[in-house]
């Protein structure tokens, strides 16, 4: 769960499990709002509003490199 308190702009929030699998995509999460609880989430990728909505969906697996 994340909150948008004190934020001034909306974001897309992508909730990920420990393996990088997308559990939920919340598009255009507005300032001063709270996300729902996403069971199994271990991280959240925050993107500019409108970026994740059409690119990512539940079940996709993301890989991150260093």
C-alpha positions in Angstrom: 0.0 0.0 0.0 1.3 3.5 -0.8 -0.1 7.0 -0.1 0.1 10.1 -2.2 0.1 12.6 0.7 2.0 15.8 -0.1 2.4 14.8 -3.7 1.6 17.4 -6.3 1.1 15.3 -9.4 -0.5 11.9 -10.3 1.6 8.7 -11.0 1.1 5.2 -12.3 1.9 2.6 -9.6 2.9 -0.9 -10.5 2.8 -3.4 -7.6 5.4 -6.2 -7.9 5.9 -9.5 -6.1 9.3 -10.7 -5.0 9.9 -12.2 -8.5 9.1 -9.0 -10.4 5.7 -10.2 -11.5 3.1 -7.4 -11.9 0.3 -7.9 -9.4 -1.6 -4.7 -10.1 -1.4 -1.6 -12.1 -2.9 1.6 -10.7 -3.1 4.2 -13.4 -3.3 7.9 -12.7 -3.2 7.7 -8.9 -4.0 11.2 -7.8 -2.4 13.3 -5.0 -3.8 12.9 -1.5 -5.1 9.4 -2.2 -4.3 5.9 -0.8 -3.8 2.8 -2.9 -5.6 -0.4 -2.0 -3.7 -3.1 -0.2 -2.2 -5.5 -2.7 -1.6 -8.9 -1.2 1.9 -10.3 -2.0 3.3 -7.0 -3.1 7.0 -6.6 -2.2 7.7 -3.4 -4.2 6.2 -0.6 -6.2 7.4 0.9 -9.4 6.3 4.5 -9.7 6.1 6.0 -13.2 4.8 9.2 -14.7 1.0 9.1 -15.1 0.0 7.5 -18.3 3.1 5.4 -18.8 2.2 2.0 -17.3 -1.5 1.8 -18.3 -1.0 0.5 -21.8 2.5 -1.0 -21.4 2.1 -3.3 -18.4 -0.6 -5.6 -17.2 -1.1 -8.1 -14.4 1.1 -11.2 -14.8 3.9 -9.5 -16.8 7.3 -10.1 -15.3 9.9 -7.3 -15.1 13.6 -7.8 -14.9 15.9 -5.1 -13.5 19.6 -4.9 -14.1 22.3 -2.9 -12.4 
